[in-house]
Amino acid sequence: MNELVFVGLGLNDEKGISLKGLEETKNADYVFMETYTSLMPDFSIERFEALCDRKIHVVSRNDLEDKNGTVILEAAKKGKAVFLVPGDPFIATTHVTMRIDAEKHGIKTRIVHGTSIMSAIISLSGLHNYTFGKTVTVPFPENFSETPYNVIAQNKQVGLHTLCLLDLKANEKSFLSINQAIKMLLEVEEKNKKGIITPETPVVGIARAGSYSPILKADFLKDLAAYDFGEPPYSLIFPGELHFMEVASLIAFAEAPVGFRRLAK
Amino acid sequence: MNELVFVGLGLNDEKGISLKGLEETKNADYVFMETYTSLMPDFSIERFEALCDRKIHVVSRNDLEDKNGTVILEAAKKGKAVFLVPGDPFIATTHVTMRIDAEKHGIKTRIVHGTSIMSAIISLSGLHNYTFGKTVTVPFPENFSETPYNVIAQNKQVGLHTLCLLDLKANEKSFLSINQAIKMLLEVEEKNKKGIITPETPVVGIARAGSYSPILKADFLKDLAAYDFGEPPYSLIFPGELHFMEVASLIAFAEAPVGFRRLAK
């Protein structure tokens, strides 16, 4: 059967995939995978090949973005192709174009969802999903942008939390650190002086959500800078208004200082 | 070892769980599960018990909310307890209290994340994750509220999409339909006359995200009412500003009418 199945690998390692995702991979004629949109810190291609009993073809950003995923589409014209993507296949929208192209070529597509870093971070934090506003990525200093600051400001104005993913180049092992991100946001504050991000601003730093040793640390900005988050990937949450149960979660699971208690609405 | 592991079941059926989630369940001394926060349309407890080779104790809302999950905490004091939750364990914040209580009792807790309906819907739609604002649940008519309308209005004002989950009572097989939700939103419009939700408003209806036969239909509100979405669960997306790639996705995968082309920014 000619088809292209996008399968989410979930988080961290080769056991993040769902049972149905593994099943689809096992009975595929061709299996492709990309490793550049996210970091899966403990993933081993060799172990995954043993699990699914298939040879995995790793495709590059160049294969997908410059060559429009032709190698995958050609395989899907000959049989069942599975394309493995870290997290959920379409939470990063990188691969939507290929899915549209596939359908134009008469190739049927399906999705097997995976655990996304977005929901894992929110879930780990104990903060209320309904209180998150727009999400934003903080870029590397060479791509400096005021957008993250403006998104945090816009969300805070209406009491909402902001999830900030910190940029990464997974294949080059390059990751924006929590300290670098904070520094960039403080620079924008220095310029705008809106009082959105100050040394007294509460913030939650997260490292390796979805791994066996996630790190979660809530603190005031001035005190978070000294914290050692260990290995990547990293993210930050800037809380808006905090419900007392959210504060209780941050104290229980994110080592929030007792000063957080006075933030509860 | 005394511990309580919250394991996400992911979506739809017993194969939505991750390999690591199944592994944790297989080597648990006690396995509990709740079935009331979400519907997993094709889940069979018997098949799942066969998969993990464990007896599963289904706990009720009463066990968890009125009796504070004592039955689970008592088990976790005697050995390793796994608590299975549809989707991701803490995307609905229902179980955060039990996690805090467990830690207070000196029981170590861990999380194995699962695929959440939130990210699956966004992923299915092809809309950009970064363009979603606050999420909201549309309640049953007996709990009528203007909040969903106000959240959609607030998001639209800044160009953001709104994901609306439609309320459900999974154990009573009671589900708010897409038509009922639209009717309620139009009633609030009738009162407020802000022009946020009109017959010409573009909207995307989704049924059974994460299943083998998800339904996705984009249309103008007046035309969506006649569409048959089949079985539950249901959700709605009210788009804010649409990028031309998002419109292309809705046309390719959600049968959006050609009139959607003029919505692209």
Chai-1 contact restraints between the chains, C-beta under 6 A:
chainA,res_idxA,chainB,res_idxB,connection_type,confidence,min_distance_angstrom,max_distance_angstrom,comment,restraint_id
A,G10,B,S18,contact,1.0,0.0,6.0,A-B,restraint_1
A,K15,B,L19,contact,1.0,0.0,6.0,A-B,restraint_2
A,K15,B,K20,contact,1.0,0.0,6.0,A-B,restraint_3
A,G16,B,S18,contact,1.0,0.0,6.0,A-B,restraint_4
A,S18,B,G10,contact,1.0,0.0,6.0,A-B,restraint_5
A,S18,B,G16,contact,1.0,0.0,6.0,A-B,restraint_6
A,S18,B,S18,contact,1.0,0.0,6.0,A-B,restraint_7
A,L19,B,K15,contact,1.0,0.0,6.0,A-B,restraint_8
A,K20,B,K15,contact,1.0,0.0,6.0,A-B,restraint_9
A,D88,B,S119,contact,1.0,0.0,6.0,A-B,restraint_10
A,D88,B,S123,contact,1.0,0.0,6.0,A-B,restraint_11
A,F90,B,S123,contact,1.0,0.0,6.0,A-B,restraint_12
A,I91,B,S119,contact,1.0,0.0,6.0,A-B,restraint_13
A,I91,B,S123,contact,1.0,0.0,6.0,A-B,restraint_14
A,I91,B,N129,contact,1.0,0.0,6.0,A-B,restraint_15
A,T93,B,H128,contact,1.0,0.0,6.0,A-B,restraint_16
A,V96,B,G126,contact,1.0,0.0,6.0,A-B,restraint_17
A,V96,B,S249,contact,1.0,0.0,6.0,A-B,restraint_18
A,I100,B,A248,contact,1.0,0.0,6.0,A-B,restraint_19
A,I100,B,A252,contact,1.0,0.0,6.0,A-B,restraint_20
A,E103,B,A252,contact,1.0,0.0,6.0,A-B,restraint_21
A,H113,B,T115,contact,1.0,0.0,6.0,A-B,restraint_22
A,H113,B,A120,contact,1.0,0.0,6.0,A-B,restraint_23
A,H113,B,G210,contact,1.0,0.0,6.0,A-B,restraint_24
A,G114,B,T115,contact,1.0,0.0,6.0,A-B,restraint_25
A,T115,B,H113,contact,1.0,0.0,6.0,A-B,restraint_26
A,T115,B,G114,contact,1.0,0.0,6.0,A-B,restraint_27
A,T115,B,T115,contact,1.0,0.0,6.0,A-B,restraint_28
A,S116,B,S119,contact,1.0,0.0,6.0,A-B,restraint_29
A,M118,B,S119,contact,1.0,0.0,6.0,A-B,restraint_30
A,S119,B,D88,contact,1.0,0.0,6.0,A-B,restraint_31
A,S119,B,I91,contact,1.0,0.0,6.0,A-B,restraint_32
A,S119,B,S116,contact,1.0,0.0,6.0,A-B,restraint_33
A,S119,B,M118,contact,1.0,0.0,6.0,A-B,restraint_34
A,S119,B,S119,contact,1.0,0.0,6.0,A-B,restraint_35
A,A120,B,H113,contact,1.0,0.0,6.0,A-B,restraint_36
A,S123,B,D88,contact,1.0,0.0,6.0,A-B,restraint_37
A,S123,B,F90,contact,1.0,0.0,6.0,A-B,restraint_38
A,S123,B,I91,contact,1.0,0.0,6.0,A-B,restraint_39
A,G126,B,V96,contact,1.0,0.0,6.0,A-B,restraint_40
A,H128,B,T93,contact,1.0,0.0,6.0,A-B,restraint_41
A,N129,B,I91,contact,1.0,0.0,6.0,A-B,restraint_42
A,Y130,B,T135,contact,1.0,0.0,6.0,A-B,restraint_43
A,G133,B,G133,contact,1.0,0.0,6.0,A-B,restraint_44
A,G133,B,K134,contact,1.0,0.0,6.0,A-B,restraint_45
A,K134,B,G133,contact,1.0,0.0,6.0,A-B,restraint_46
A,K134,B,L160,contact,1.0,0.0,6.0,A-B,restraint_47
A,T135,B,Y130,contact,1.0,0.0,6.0,A-B,restraint_48
A,L160,B,K134,contact,1.0,0.0,6.0,A-B,restraint_49
A,G210,B,H113,contact,1.0,0.0,6.0,A-B,restraint_50
A,A248,B,I100,contact,1.0,0.0,6.0,A-B,restraint_51
A,S249,B,V96,contact,1.0,0.0,6.0,A-B,restraint_52
A,A252,B,I100,contact,1.0,0.0,6.0,A-B,restraint_53
A,A252,B,E103,contact,1.0,0.0,6.0,A-B,restraint_54
